[in-house]
Amino acid sequence: MTADYKLTSDPNVVQRTSDGAFISNDNRNQVWNDYIQWLRVPDHTPDPADVPVVLTPREIAQALLGSTEPTAIVLRGLITLLAQRFGLTPAQVLTAIVNAAN
């Protein structure tokens, strides 16, 4: 059963599950105060935060290569263009992108 709220990776933000809205820890925010009131009810516990999935560049490349989704096709094209532009291999570009995101 899904709770009314879900924790996020940011301890100062929760997500309302009914509409996906993110609610910031601000006592001037009535929606935050509603969340605090909800927490005070016995047995009201927010759902845990999602565990981030960490993929290696190799896993990302395999997912991109094996996908026929339009987004994957565009990403493969962009990676190829960047590789050509900077004299790198597509694997080097993908590794640089993943490293920059971390």
Secondary structure in CASP SS format (residue, H / E / C, confidence):
PFRMAT SS
TARGET T0000
AUTHOR 0000-0000-0000
METHOD secondary structure of the structure
MODEL  1
M C 1.00
T C 1.00
A C 1.00
D C 1.00
Y E 1.00
K E 1.00
L E 1.00
T C 1.00
S C 1.00
D C 1.00
P C 1.00
N C 1.00
V E 1.00
V E 1.00
Q E 1.00
R E 1.00
T C 1.00
S C 1.00
D C 1.00
G C 1.00
A C 1.00
F E 1.00
I E 1.00
S E 1.00
N C 1.00
D C 1.00
N C 1.00
R C 1.00
N C 1.00
Q H 1.00
V H 1.00
W H 1.00
N H 1.00
D H 1.00
Y H 1.00
I H 1.00
Q H 1.00
W H 1.00
L H 1.00
R C 1.00
V C 1.00
P C 1.00
D C 1.00
H C 1.00
T C 1.00
P C 1.00
D E 1.00
P C 1.00
A C 1.00
D C 1.00
V C 1.00
P C 1.00
V C 1.00
V C 1.00
L C 1.00
T C 1.00
P H 1.00
R H 1.00
E H 1.00
I H 1.00
A H 1.00
Q H 1.00
A H 1.00
L H 1.00
L H 1.00
G C 1.00
S C 1.00
T C 1.00
E C 1.00
P H 1.00
T H 1.00
A H 1.00
I H 1.00
V H 1.00
L H 1.00
R H 1.00
G H 1.00
L H 1.00
I H 1.00
T H 1.00
L H 1.00
L H 1.00
A H 1.00
Q H 1.00
R H 1.00
F H 1.00
G C 1.00
L C 1.00
T C 1.00
P H 1.00
A H 1.00
Q H 1.00
V H 1.00
L H 1.00
T H 1.00
A H 1.00
I H 1.00
V H 1.00
N H 1.00
A H 1.00
A H 1.00
N C 1.00
END
